[in-house]
Amino acid sequence: MKLFTIGDSISQGFMSLAAARTELSYSTLVAKVLGLRPEVDYPIPTWHKGGLPLNIEKLLRKLERRYGANIRGPIEWPLALLTIEDMLDDVEDHYERGSGNIAMPQAGPTEFFPNVSARGFTVGDAWMVTPDWCVDQIVSDRDIDDNSLGLPNKSFARTAHAVLNPSRAKVHGGKSQVGWLEHHARHEGVENVALWLGSNNALGTVLDLKIKCTDQSPVPPLDLSVEDRDDYNLWTHEHFAAEYELLLDKVLAALRHNKAKDWRIFVATVPAVSIAPLAKGVGTWEGREDPFGVLPGTSAQYAELYTYVLFDESFARRTGRRLIRDEVYRIDKTIAAYNRDIRSLVEAANGRLDRPRLHIVDINDALLRAAFKRNGGNPSYPFPAELRAGNEDGGVPLVNTVYYHVDRKGTRLNGGLFSLDGVHPSAIGHGLLALEFLKVMQAAKVPHADPDKLDWTAINASDTLFSHPIKLMPELYDNTRLAEWLVERFAGV
């Protein structure tokens, strides 16, 4: 096996609030460059009904087809809500009671996937979560009624089960992500492992706009059940280091009997959550020492308050849905410590091997250099020439990390690197992630790992937010009641 990927929602190709586009993920793009053919010798999941839990791009496009670029007044809005309800019911029915439920082979006729990444996974979930655990979670949940405006129950477990045991074979019920790695290493050999976990040990702080740190746990999170770990959204760096050290130990143990002798592991760093446009800074700004040491100079700007991107300062103060400056700075400092932990643990692991086999892919560094606001509107990241030329020729601004912004004529005014959920990369964003992995893989002398072989024409065309902007987007910017309804309904799913 040329490439095996262990990761979370980013590696899975989660976009616009749904596990939906694994074929566009950086891992699939890397696999193509290495000579693999998706659906031929590199199977990937197929996510029906737009994916789990809800594809908001698909929802907005459905509304746009019916109502155009503007949903007008008291007549069309009740109809639009019925359209939303119909789509939610369709998704819920498919995954709870239809062909997408756990009793049926889901996501394609295959025994396994070489990419076992799943949304919401923390570091410890790589060995704690198994298909059997997922089934227990789903069948024990009583909320399986056909709910109006409801989402599929236990979508975390359903998504994980779909990638960890697509055939639904009982023999695979105990295989975690690490378990599958060991299986493939023993049976056919694994040449390259992409390992990218850790974001969800901090990302929930931005999704919840609240810090629930493991320093409040009565026991270390490694001693908690998967369910109880969900009570926390920020690991202390000590807890993170202990968990990550165990992850590397388990991954190396899984490769102990690897049939592929010239194997490598590519370990990605944890991105700063403050880069994601979901959380918007409002109020006064203040310079703080850059916890990552990446930006020019020593100061990084932090806002007084952070709230969801579609809202303003008054919403943050009125609703309490906000993080304050000190909290966001604390989160960034913690993530900076995570990345120092990863580097030191990788160095220590390499010291125990016959030669350095673990290689750091510094995704955080790349994203910090690409960040629009952090760099004063002039990112220092060297975007690919193909991407620059394509945008300049079309008269469209270079894609950036600002939230996706389109006018009612369908002109994209901002964004492009993140999908509509404001957290997960777009297809073009995945292209840049693939580029960073391929740079390191090429330096590590992986055969055929050539960053110049990325097909940017195809990547741009596959990014429908880029190639076919959604004219209805201003409804979210202008209609705060709609935006608040969406937040109340879907925050934290």
N, C-alpha and C positions, 0 to 999 in steps of 0.2 A: 504494500500500500504506500503510494507516494506521499500522501498527505492525510493526516488525521487531526481533527480540530476539536479541542475542548474549550468551551467558552460559555458566555451568557447570551443575552438577547442581541447584542451587537454582532457577535459571530454567527448567530442564527439567521441574521437578515431581518430582524424585527424592525418594521417601519410603520410609522403613522398609527401606532397603538395596536399593531397586530403582528403576530408571527405569520408572515405572508410571503416573503420574497427571498427565500434562501438562495434561489438561483442568481440573485443580484449581490449576494454578500461578498465581502472581501475574500473569504475562504474559497468560494467558488471561482472567483476571478483568478486567484493564485493557482488553483487547480488547473484551470484552462491554460495558463502560461506554462505549467509543468507538463502539458501534453495530455491531460485527462479530458474526457468528454462527458459533460453532465448528462445524466440519464442513460449513458452507455456504460462507461466504466467508472463513473462517479455519481452514484444515485443521490438524489436530493428529495426532500419532502415536497408534496403538493398540498397546499393549504386551500381547501375549498371554502366558498362563501367569504372570500377575502381574508380568511385567517382568524386566529384567536388573539385577544377576546373580541376586538372590533376594529375594522379597517376604516379609519375616519376619512382617508382619501377616497375610498370607494363610496362612502356615505355622502360626502360632499359632491362627488361627481354625479351620483344618482339624483340628488336635489337639483343640481345645475341643469341636468337634462330635462327635468320636469318644469322648473320654474325660471330658468335662465340665470342671469347674473344678479338678480335682485328679487328677493321674496317679498312681495308687496302686501303690506297692511293686514287688517283683521280677516281678510278672506283667504289669502294664501297660507298664512302661518298655521292655522289649524290643519290644513291639508298637508303641509310640510311635516308637521308632527306625526301625522298618520303614516307618511312615507318613512320617517325614521323608525316608528314603531314596527312597521312591516319588515324592515331590514333587520332590526334587532331580534324580532321573533324568528326570522328565517335562520339567522346564525345560531340562536339558542336551540332551535329545534334540530338543526343538523348535528350539533356536537353533543347534545344531551340525549336525543331520542332517535336521530337519523343515522345515516351511514358513517358519520364521523364520531360515533360514540365508542367507548373503550372496548366494546364487545366485538367490534369489526376491525379488520385490518385498515388502518388509516394512513394517509400520506404516501400511498404508492405500494406496488407489489414487490417489496424487497425485505430481506431479513434484517438488514442493518443499514445505517448511514455512516459514511466516513466523517461526517460533521455531526457530533452529538450535542452541540450547544443548545441551551434552552433558556428562555427568558427567566429573569429573576434569580438565577443561580448565584449564590455567594461562593466563596472559596470552598467551604466545607461541603457544599451540596455536590461537589464533584465525586464524592464517595458516599455521601449520606442518602442521596435520592436515588431510588431504584424504581423500575416499573411496578413492582409489587407494592411499594409504599404509595405510589400514585393511585393504584387501584383502590387501596384501602381508604385513601382520602376521598376519592370520588364516590364510592359506594356507601360510605358512612355519612355522607352529607344528605340531609333530608330536603334541602332546597333544590328539588329537581322538577318543580311544577312549571307549567308554561306561564311564566311571569310576563306581564305587560311591561315593555321597556326594560326587560331584563337581559343580562348577559349569561353565557354558559357558566354554570357553577364550577368552582375549582379549576379555573382556567390555567393556573400555574401547573397543577398536576396533569391536566389533560395535555398541555403543550409538551411537558417533559416526557410523558408516556409515549406521545406520538413519535418522538425522535429516539427514545431509548429502546422501544420495542415496537417498531412499525408493523411487524408480522403478527403481534399479539401471542407469540409462542411462549408457553409457560417456561420453557427451558431458559429463556432470557429474562425471566422476571426478577432475578437478583442482580442484574448487571447495571452498575452505575456508569458514569462517564469513564472513570478510571478502570472499571471492570471491562468495558468494551476495549479500551486500549490494550489491556493485558491479553484479551482474547485474540485481537488482531496481531499483536506482536508474536504470540506463540504460533499462530496458524499460518500466516502469510508473511509476517514481518512488516514493520512500520518504519519508513525511511525518515519522515519529517512529521513533527508534532507542532501544531500551532496551539499555544496555551495562553489563554487570555481570560483571566478571572480576577475579581477584586472590586470591580466597579460597584456591584450591588452591596458591598460592605459599607458603602457610603451614599450611594445614589438616592436611596429612599428619603434622605433628608430634604432633597430638592423636590421630590414628588409629593411628600407630605407637608413640606414647609414647616418642619418640626424636627428637632433632634431627639432621638431616643437612643442614647449611647449605652454600649455594653458595660460601661463603668458602673451602671446601676443594676447590673445583673448579679444575683446572689452567688452565681457560679460562673466560671469561664464559659463562653458560648460553645466551645467544643464539647462541653458536658451537657448541653441542652438538646432537646429534641428538635427536629426540623421545624415543627410547629411553633415551639417556644422561641426559637431563634428569630422568628418573624416578628416578635415584639420589639426588635431593635433594628435601627437603620444606620447606625454608625458604630463601627468597631474601633476600640482604642488601638493604637498602633501596636501595643504589646499583644493584644488579642489577635490582631491581624497577622503579626509576625509568627505567632505560634501556629496559627491555622495554615499559613502559607508554607511554613517549613514542613508541616505534615503533608501538605499537597505535593511538594516536590519529592519528599520521601516516597510517597505512594506512586507517583508517576515513574520515578526511577525504578522502583521495585517492579512495576508493571512491565518495564522494558528489560528486565534482567535476563529474560530468555528470548529476547527479540531475534527473530530469524534474519532481520536486516542488520548487518554488523556496522554499517556506516550511517548511524542514525543521528539526528539532531533534534533539539527542542528549541522553538522560537517563542520566547516569553515576553509578552507585551506588558507595558506599564499601565497603571491606572490613570485615566484622564481626570483632570480637575473638573468637578461637577459644575463649577461656576462658568465654564465655557459654554455649556448647553444653553440655548436661548430660552428654554422653558421658564427659567427664573430671570426676571427682569429687574434690574436695579432702578430704584426710584428714590427721590429725596436728594439730600446732599451727598457729595462724593468726597472721599478722603484717601490720601495716599498711605499705604502700608508697605512694609518691607515685603518684597516678593517672596513668598514661601518656597517657590520652585526654582528661583535663581535663573530663570530662562529669559525673561524680558530685558530689553535694554535698560541699563541703570539698575537701581535697587528698589524702585517703588512700583507698586501695582495699585490701581484705583479700585476702591470698594464703596458701594452705595450704602446709604443709611438703612434702606429696607430692600428686601427682595420679595417679589410676588410673582404670580403667574403672568406670562408674557402678554396676555390679552388685556390686562387690567392696569390701572394707574395707582398712584399713591393713595388716593382717597379710598379705593377698594381695599388696599392693604391695611390701612388704619381702621376702616369701618368693620371689616370682617375678621381681622386677626390672622388672616391667611398670609403669613409673611415670615421671613427670617430677618433678623437684624444683622448689621454689619459684623459685629463680633462673632456671631454664629457662623456666618459664611467664611470668615477668615479662619475660624477654628476648623471648619471642615477642610478648607484648602491645606492648612498646615498638617492636618491629619493625613490627607492623601499624599502630601509630599513625604511624610514619614513612611507611608506604605511603600512608596517607590524606592526609598532608601533601603527599606527592609528587603524588597525584591532583589535589588542589586547585590546586597551583601549575601543573601541566601543563595542566589545564583552563583556568585563567586565561590562560596563555600562548597556548593555542590560540584562545581567544575573541579575544585581541588581534590575531590574524592574520586574522580573518574580518571580513566587512562589518558584523556585529553579533553580540552574544553568542548563540550557538546551542547551546552545551553547558551543561547545567544539572546541578548536583550533587544527587543524592538521598542524603541522609546516613542510610543504613540502619544504620550502626554506632552513631550517636547514638541512634536510636530503640530499638535492641536493648539498648544499655547502660541506657537509662531504663526499659526493660521488664524487665530482669534482676531476678529475685526475690532471690537471695542477695546480690548486689552492693548492693542497695538496702535491705538489712535486712528483707526481707519486705514492704516497702511501696513498690513501684515507682512512679516518678513519671510514667511514660508515660501519656498520656491515652487509655485504651482507649475504643473507640467505645461510645456510650451503648447501642446495640442489643445489644452483646455483654455489657455489664454487666447490663442489665436481664434478658436471657435467663437468665444464670447465677443472678442473685439470686432470680428467681422460681422457679427450679427447685431452690433450696437447694444448689447446687453451687458450690464456690469459684471465683473468677475464674481463668481459665486463666493459667498462668505458665510460666516457663522451667525449672522443675524437671523431672526425668525423669518420664515417664508412670507413674503409680502407681494401681493398681486393686485392690480387695479381691476375695475369692472370691464375694461377692454381686453383683459388677458395679458397685460404686460407685466412681466416679473420685475419688481422694483428692488427686491432685496432677498437675501437668503440663498439657498441652494445646496448647502452642505448638510443640513438637517432635515428630517422628514417632518410631517405635520404635528407629531407629538412633542417636538421641541427637545427631544433627548437623543433619539436614535438617528444615525446617519441616513442620508438619502442614497440613491444609487451612485451618484457622483461622489458623495462622501465615502462610500465603500471603495470606490476606485482609488481614492487617496490612501485609504487604509491598506489596500492591496499593494500599492506602490511602496509604502513604508516596509511592509513585510518582505517584498521582493528585493528591496535594496539590501536588507540584512541577509536574506537567503543567498543572494548573489555573492556577497562578501564572504559567506560561509562555504562557498563553492558547491552549492546545491545545483545539480545538473539542470539546465534549461531555465533557471530562475533569472530571467532577464526583465527588468522593469520596463524596458523599452517595448516589450511585446504586449503590453496592455493595450487593448483596442478601445481607445477613447471615443472613437466615433460610435461604436456600439454601446459603450457605457452611457454616453450622453443621450442617445436615442432611447435607452431603456429607462431613463429617469423621466417618468411622465410628469412629475412636478416641474421639471425643467423644460421638457419638450412640448408639453401641453398644459400650460398654467391654468389653474382653477379660477375662473372669473368670479365665482361666488364667494371667494375668501373675504372680501370686504364686509360680508354679513357678520363674520366673526369679529372683525375689528370694530365695526360700528354698532352692532347690536349686543350691548353688554348683558342683556337679559338672557340671550341665547348662550353667550359664553359662560355666564354664571351657571346656567342649567347644565351645560356640559361638564363643568368642573364638579358640580355637586354630584353628578351622575357617575363620572368616570375617574375622579381623582383617586389615585392609589390602586387602580385595578391591576 
